């Protein structure tokens, strides 16, 4: 009896070991297939909105499901690998490598120089008008340094480089949902529904705020969620948003908010003081072709934005778009404005700026194409920063920007 028990135990241990060993082998195989599928999705010729169910090598144990979709100004990839009932999957945002890794500034050439004053700093490659850059005396202070630009100076053109058309159209299409009243299927009615969580492996969940002035105080949303409103969306520091998309003519982010989101507006975006938007966030305002007003993004004091600020109009008008940064605010990423950039004293951009005209306001005057006590510092942005194809449409170095759930 003792011998039988010992032999049975040995056989059971051997069987268990073999099963665990096969399970580990299957997992290793799945992880290899997952990495191979991820490499395929990251290829530039694997188009957006492409769904592919395929065998990687024509075998029985290499089945994968590959998908690439648009998510705001970024691309989202989905990879699923399976052997029998064993499955592994990954969801991720795709970032594009920055084409010009040294560019800090692109200022359109309007036959006027850029003036720099106070404790300002430009570090990186600057694309400037042919009239160049000069030190200026403003409010009893001149430029505090001797070097005007810490980097190369190149000639800019009359026009800003245009954003990538496909990705710009994706942003326009989001706003067109409201213009054409193609309202999403799900509607949120007041405070009885205080949270929306949705995995990126699922279908997008669209939430429509029917109120004229939709306030999301205390509301939580995370994942593959889009929130629409006819008139305005207001969020405050009690609102929790993670990777969601907001779409409305006007969006207000009140003091103290912290989160990660993409905002698309056709009128304006107003950000309060001490707001922190984590990477990869994006604030975009797109002027309607028929609009007769000035669209703008206003950032308050002591804010930190990691990602993209974008203000655009198709045809240049007298009321060009405006992006304004308050005192002490920092943008770590990219700013593109087909119009004015207003930098208050103490504001900083750690990355790159593309614009038509600078605007600086003091207590007594308004100056055009002046930098007064502000910093434009390209090396201060992380070398691992990845951009959107909105600015780098021809980039062939697609990489995983962040993992999703």
N, C-alpha and C positions, 0 to 999 in steps of 0.2 A: 504493500500500500504506500509506504514511504517512497519507494523508487518511482511508483506511478505518479505520485504527487510532484516529486522533483522533476521528472521528465515532462509532465504536463506544464509545470511552471516555466521550464526552459523553453518549451514550444510556444507558450503564450508570450513570453518575453521576446522571442525571436520574431513572432508574427507582428507584435506591436512595433518592434523596432523597424521591421520592413515597411509597415504601413506609414510610420512617421517619416521614414527615409523617402518613400515615394511621394508623400505629401510635400516634403521639402523640395524634392526634385521638381514637382509640378509648380510649386510657388516660384522657384528660380526660373523655370521656363516661362511662366506667366510674366514675371518681371522683365525678362529679356524681350518678350513679345511686346510688352507695354512700352519699353524704351524704344523699340524699333518703330512701333506705331507713332510714338511721340515725334520721332525724327521725321517721319513722313508728313505729319500734320504741320510741322514747322517749316516745311519747304514752301517757297514762295509760289510755286505753281499749284499747290493744293488750295483751291479757291475757297473763298468765303461761301457759306451756305452749301457746302459739299458734304454729303453723307456717303460713306463708303463702308460696306461690309465685305471683308476680303480675307484671303489666306495669304500670309506673308511670303511663305516659301512653297506653297502648294502641298502642304502636309496636313495631317489630321489634328495636330496639336498647336496650330499657330493662327487660330481664327481671331480677328480683331475687328472692332467697329470704330471707325474714325469719323470725326465730325468737326467742322469749323464754322462758327457763327459770329455775327457781329454783336458786340456788347458795348454800346455807346461809341466812343472813338477808338476802341480797341477791338481786337479779335479774340474770341474765346475758343479754345480747343478742348475736345473731349476724346479720350481714348479708352476703349474697353477691350480687355483680352480675356478669353475663357478657354478652359479645357474641361469638357463635361459640365459639371455643376460648379466647378471652381472658377471664380471670377475676380479679376482685379480691374480697377478703373481709376482714371485721373481726370480732373478738370483744371484748367489753367487759363490765365490771360496771356496773350502773346504780345511781346514788345518788339519794337524794331530798333536795331542799332542806329545810333545817331550818325548822320552822314558826315557832318563837319564837327568833329569832336572838340575843336578849339574855339568855335564861334561863340562870342559873348554878345555881340550886338550887330544888328542890321538896320541901319537908318536910311530911309529913302533919300535920294539926292534931289533936293528942291532948291539947289543953288544957294544954300545958306549953310554956314558952318555949325558944328556942335560946340556949345560953350560949356565949360566945366568950372565949378567954383567950390569953395569950402573944402571939406574933408571928403570929397568924392573919390571914387576909385573905379577904374575900368581895367579888368584883368582878363585877357584872352584876345582872340582875333576879332578886330572891330571893322565892320564894313561901313564906311563913312562916305558922306558926299565928297566930291572932288575939292570942295573948299576947305575940307579938313576939320580940325579941332583946335580950339584955342582956350587959354585960361581967361576967366572973366572975374570982374570985381562986382560983387552983389552984396548989398546991405553991409557995407563996411568990412567985407571980407573978400580976400582973393583966394585963388587955388592954393591949397596948403602944401602941395607936392611939386616936384620939378618935372617928373615924368607924367605925360598926359595919358598915355595908354601903355599898360604893361603887357605888350604883345604886338602882333603884327597889325598893320593898318592896310586895308584894301579898299578899292573903290566900290561903292554900292551903285545900284541902278535906279532908274526913275520909279520903278514899280516894285512892290513887294513880291517875293516869290509866292505863287499861288499854292494853297493847300491841295492835297491830293483829292481829285474830284469824286472818286468813289466813296471815300470816307466822309467827305463833306456832305454828300448826298444822303448818307445814312443819318446824319444829324438833322438835315432838312426834313427827311421823311418822318422822324420822330415828332417834330413840331407840326407836320402836316396832319397827323392823327387828330389834333385838336381843330385845325382849320377846316377839315372836311367832316368833322363830327363822326369820324369812324371810331367810336368809343369802345374801349375794351369791354370784355364780357363781364368781368367781376366789378362790383361796385361796393365801396366801403361806406357805411352809413353811421357816422358819428362814433362816439366813444365806446360803444358796446363791442367793437372789434379793435383791440388795442395792440395787436401784433400780427405781422405777416412774415413767416419764415418759409423759405423755399430753396431747395437744393439746386445747384447748377446742373445736376444730372437730370432734373425734371424740366417740363415745359415752363416757359416764362409765365409768371403770374402777374397779370396787369390789374392794377387797382385804380379805379376812377373816383376822384373826389368831386362830387357834383356841386358842392357849395361854391359860391362866388369867391369866398375867402377861406381857403382850407387851412386850418391850423393843426399841425401834427404834434401838439404838446403831449408828452408822455408816450408817444407811439413808438413802437419798435419794428424795424423791418431789416431783414438780413437775407442775402442771397440773390437769387434770380428774380428780382421784383422790380417792376416799373410802376411809378405813381404819377398819374396824370391829373391836371386840374384845369378848368376852363379859364380861370382868372389868375389866382395866386396860390402859392404854397408857402406857408410860414412854419419854420422849425425853430426850436429853442434848445437850451442845454439839457432839457429832460428828454429830448428825442434821441433815439438810438438808431442810426442808419449805418449799414455795413455793405458796401459794394452795390447799393441800389442805384436806380436811375430816377431822377425827378424831371418831369416835363411840364412846363407851364409858361404863360407869358411873363409872369413876374414871380421871382423866388426870393424870399427873405430868410437869411440865416442869422438868428439873434445871438447876442453876446454869450460867450462861453461854450458854444457848441463844439463837440468833438466827434469826428466820424470819418467815414470813407465813402464817397459818393460821386456821381456824375450828375451835373445839372445842365439842362438844356432850356433856354428861355428865348423868347422873341422880343421882349421889351427890356428887361433889366434884371440884374442880380445884385442884391444888397447884402453884404456880410458885415456883421457887427464887430465888436471889439473882442480880443482874446479868443478868437475862433481858431481851432486847429483842424485842418483837413489833411488826413494822412494819405500817403502814396498808395495807389495811384488815383488821386482825385482829379476832377476836371470841372471847370466852370466855363460854359460856352453860351454866348449870346449871339444870335444870328438875326440880322435885320431883314425884315420882310421887304421885298422889292417895292411895295406900294407905301411903306411907312413914311410918315413925314416928321418923325421925331428922332431924337438922338438916343440910340441904345447904349447901355453902359454896364460895367461891372464895378461896383464900389466895394473896396476892402477896407475895413475899419483899422483901428490902432492895435498894434501888438498881436497881429495874426500870423499864423504859420500855414502856408499852403504848399503841399508837396504834390506836384503834378502840373497841370496845364491850365492856363488862363487864355481864353480865345474869344475875340470880338471881331465880327466879320460883316461886311456888306458886299454885295456882288459888284455894284457899280458905285464908284466914288461919288459922294455927295458933299454938300456944304456942311451937313450935320454928321460928321464922321463919328464912328463908334469911339467910346472912351473906356479905358481901364484905369482906375485910380487906386493907389496903394497908400494907406494911412501911415502915420508915424510909427516907426519901429516894426512894421510888418515885413515879413520875409517870404518870398516865393522861391521854392527850391524845385526847379524844373524848367518850364518854358512859358514864355508869354508871346502871344501873337495878336496884334491888334492892327486892323486896317484903318488906323486913325490915330488917336492921341493916347499917350501913356503919361499919366500924371503921378509922379513919385514925390511923396511928401518927404520932409527931412527925416533921415534915419531909416528910410525904407531900403530894402536890399533885394537883389535878384541873384540867387546862386544858381546860375544856369545860363540861359540865352534869352534874348529879347529881339523881336522883329516888329518894326513899327514904321509909321509914316512920320510922326512928329512927337517930340517930347513936350510936356507942359509942366511948368513948375510955378507954384503959387506961394507967394510970401505974404506977410501981413499988409503989404502996401501995393504989391504989383503982381502981374501975371506974365510969365516969361515963356517963350516958345523956344524949343531946342536948347534948353538949359538943364544941366545936372547940378543940383545944389545939395551937398551933404548926403549923397546916396551912393550905394555900391552896386556895381555890376561885376560879379566875380564868377567866371566860368569854372575855374578849378575847385571852387568850394562845393560844387555839385559832385555827388558820388560818381566814380568811374563805372559803377555797375548800373547806372541809371539807363532805363530803356524808354524810348519814346513811343508815340503812336504813329501809324502809317499816314495819319492826317498830315504830318510834316515830313515824313520819310517814306513816301510811297514807293520809291525804287529800291528801298533797302532790301538786301538779300540775306541779312544776318538776323533772322527771326530767332528769338529766344523766349524762354519761359519768364514772364514778368512776375507772376505770383501764382501760387496754388490756390484753387478754390475748393469748395466742399460740396 
